[in-house]
């Protein structure tokens, strides 16, 4: 039996669904299916189905399941003690116990049970050992033909495990940067990265200085506060109320107005709530293209619930309608964000380098768009609104426009009265770094 061993370094905490489990860390049962799919895609020249057929021909597959599995076993062992801590600990606010908010994660907020295992928790271990075991059967088959190549030899020759881990996070909320692992510097699979490196195909990146934070918990919170800030600016915009007001208009709304030449659906909903007439063909549902969930709570000014469902066309009269209960199961109920945040910690600089990658194919954005319309139900209203999806939309085009082609000046984009807010300075810094890195990479 041949073994391929890779030492992995953990860069951000993993949100683990069984924190009380001994050695709760990255699971082979989550990594292997993703690695298999990645390998099969590479085997087929970036065509997964061709890769499956080629693997069948080479006799590299095992089992008869619906999802092709490559013929090797995997084991992941933590090298050191796994640190586990609460994401949303109970804190006292005005005499009442409430769970502390954490950037980009809300799943524990409604739970009141004090049992540790009732909640998803963070787990972190500095290094892990990943072992891939290849059966002797492949070696015997290889000996039967001079031209045959074993799966072990092919994977070892390709040396693309750094590429796989660069494109993949693990666990809950992985698209937002949780569960980031990468080959350790001393491993043969390691590919260098850093604030001045243009790693693989990720041209959008920025760095976050966390030298002031001495613990992994402190570094992580600082990192995710900044990622959350940028993601909100891209998708829904930022509107902080209270004594220190701050408003950063949505970059998706900006893109919809300037490039798609319609306003976004949120403005149509606001108009309806303010009892203004809404001409539905003046708006596009675009916010959901950066991540879709059926229900939104609009607190503060409106205190209402917004429910969204994929609309269907009635066969009898050709009009758009809400889906019936029995039809809902065949329609998207959620869609992950097609933007992946990939943080890697650079110990030399004391910074996280955060790469931003469009992942439209992974989340089937084109399939989502094919449904054409979204039905929006406002709890406080007696009617539904139907908004078109754009006829075409590409995440890469959106990112390229807001960071490059728009030549957006943040100091003019944000009203002057909000520019003394700390979030303004953080966002301006992040945006400026992405734009500067784009300019530097195009000049190389």
FENBELTA-V908061 format. One record per residue. RES is the residue in one small letter. PSI is psi in degrees with one decimal (NA if undefined). Layout:
BEGIN
res = [RES;RES]
psi = [PSI;PSI]
END
This chain:
BEGIN
res = [x;x;x;x;x;x;x;x;x;x;x;x;x;x;x;x;x;x;x;x;x;x;x;x;x;x;x;x;x;x;x;x;x;x;x;x;x;x;x;x;x;x;x;x;x;x;x;x;x;x;x;x;x;x;x;x;x;x;x;x;x;x;x;x;x;x;x;x;x;x;x;x;x;x;x;x;x;x;x;x;x;x;x;x;x;x;x;x;x;x;x;x;x;x;x;x;x;x;x;x;x;x;x;x;x;x;x;x;x;x;x;x;x;x;x;x;x;x;x;x;x;x;x;x;x;x;x;x;x;x;x;x;x;x;x;x;x;x;x;x;x;x;x;x;x;x;x;x;x;x;x;x;x;x;x;x;x;x;x;x;x;x;x;x;x;x;x;x;x;x;x;x;x;x;x;x;x;x;x;x;x;x;x;x;x;x;x;x;x;x;x;x;x;x;x;x;x;x;x;x;x;x;x;x;x;x;x;x;x;x;x;x;x;x;x;x;x;x;x;x;x;x;x;x;x;x;x;x;x;x;x;x;x;x;x;x;x;x;x;x;x;x;x;x;x;x;x;x;x;x;x;x;x;x;x;x;x;x;x;x;x;x;x;x;x;x;x;x;x;x;x;x;x;x;x;x;x;x;x;x;x;x;x;x;x;x;x;x;x;x;x;x;x;x;x;x;x;x;x;x;x;x;x;x;x;x;x;x;x;x;x;x;x;x;x;x;x;x;x;x;x;x;x;x;x;x;x;x;x;x;x;x;x;x;x;x;x;x;x;x;x;x;x;x;x;x;x;x;x;x;x;x;x;x;x;x;x;x;x;x;x;x;x;x;x;x;x;x;x;x;x;x;x;x;x;x;x;x;x;x;x;x;x;x;x;x;x;x;x;x;x;x;x;x;x;x;x;x;x;x;x;x;x;x;x;x;x;x;x;x;x;x;x;x;x;x;x;x;x;x;x;x;x;x;x;x;x;x;x;x;x;x;x;x;x;x;x;x;x;x;x;x;x;x]
psi = [131.0;147.2;133.3;120.6;132.8;130.2;123.0;143.8;133.9;129.2;-34.0;154.8;146.7;132.3;108.8;135.6;-10.4;70.1;-24.0;-9.3;140.5;130.1;35.6;107.9;-161.0;132.3;137.0;-31.5;-21.4;-36.2;-45.7;-47.7;-37.7;-40.0;-40.0;-46.7;-40.7;-46.1;-44.0;-35.6;-44.3;-38.8;-32.4;17.8;46.3;18.2;106.8;-47.0;-38.2;-37.2;-39.1;-45.8;-40.3;-39.8;-37.0;-44.7;-38.7;-3.7;44.6;-1.1;158.4;148.0;174.9;26.8;173.5;-27.3;109.9;133.1;135.9;150.6;76.1;159.7;156.4;142.9;137.3;125.2;124.6;135.4;81.6;-179.9;133.2;119.7;130.8;133.5;160.9;139.4;-44.8;74.5;155.9;130.6;153.4;124.6;113.6;43.0;-0.2;143.2;125.7;157.5;135.9;134.0;146.1;138.9;130.8;6.3;125.0;0.7;-28.0;-6.9;-31.3;0.1;138.6;-8.5;139.2;-3.0;128.9;-39.0;0.2;-13.4;154.2;139.0;165.1;141.6;145.0;133.4;133.9;-43.2;152.8;157.2;123.1;124.2;133.6;121.7;125.6;134.4;156.1;-22.9;-38.5;-38.0;-40.0;-40.3;-34.1;-37.6;-25.3;-19.9;128.4;-29.7;-13.1;153.9;135.3;156.3;-39.9;-49.6;-39.5;-45.0;-43.3;-38.6;-37.6;-35.0;52.1;17.8;-31.8;-40.5;-43.3;-49.2;-26.8;-33.4;1.5;125.7;171.1;158.5;-169.5;143.7;37.2;-31.1;-19.4;2.7;-4.9;152.5;46.8;122.0;155.5;147.0;139.1;155.4;-32.7;-3.7;146.9;-25.4;-5.2;131.2;125.3;152.2;170.1;177.1;-24.6;7.0;140.5;89.6;122.9;-124.8;26.8;100.1;-9.3;115.5;157.7;164.2;150.6;118.4;118.4;22.6;-29.7;-17.8;123.7;-17.4;158.7;-34.3;-43.1;-43.2;-42.2;-44.8;-42.8;-43.7;-52.1;-25.4;-39.8;-39.4;-42.9;-41.7;-46.0;-42.5;-41.8;-40.5;-37.8;-44.8;-75.7;-7.7;171.7;131.2;90.9;124.5;173.3;-159.5;-39.8;85.4;147.0;135.9;125.9;108.0;144.7;131.9;-25.0;-38.7;-43.2;-44.4;-42.3;-42.3;-45.6;-38.9;-47.5;-14.8;32.9;154.1;166.3;165.6;-28.6;-36.5;-35.7;-39.8;-42.9;-43.2;-42.1;-42.5;-29.6;14.5;36.3;150.9;135.4;113.5;104.1;-27.8;5.7;0.8;151.4;143.3;102.7;-28.8;-35.8;-14.5;-12.3;18.2;122.7;130.0;149.5;-29.3;137.7;139.2;116.3;95.4;-146.7;-116.1;-39.9;-28.5;61.2;169.8;134.2;124.6;133.5;138.5;145.3;130.0;151.2;151.3;130.0;128.9;-27.7;-46.4;-2.3;6.4;156.0;145.0;166.3;147.9;148.8;162.9;-44.1;-14.2;-18.6;-34.2;-22.5;3.0;152.8;129.1;-25.9;159.2;127.3;155.7;134.0;13.0;123.9;127.2;124.6;93.5;133.6;130.8;125.0;104.1;-33.1;-42.2;-14.4;28.5;149.9;133.1;119.4;113.5;141.7;122.4;133.5;132.7;42.0;-40.6;-38.2;-37.9;8.5;49.2;-38.4;-37.0;-40.8;-44.9;-28.1;-15.6;-13.5;-41.7;152.1;135.1;125.7;122.6;123.4;121.9;-40.4;1.7;159.4;10.8;166.3;155.1;143.8;116.6;138.8;150.8;153.2;149.5;-34.1;145.9;130.7;127.5;-41.9;-38.6;-40.4;-50.3;-41.5;-37.0;-49.9;-25.1;-12.7;-66.0;-26.1;-20.4;40.6;132.2;108.8;-34.5;-20.6;-25.7;-34.4;131.4;143.7;-33.3;-16.1;0.0;1.8;5.5;138.6;-31.7;-29.6;-46.4;-38.5;-44.4;-40.4;-39.9;-47.3;-48.3;-43.9;-38.4;-41.8;-45.8;-45.0;-41.1;-35.5;-44.2;-42.0;-40.6;-34.2;-18.4;-9.3;NA]
END
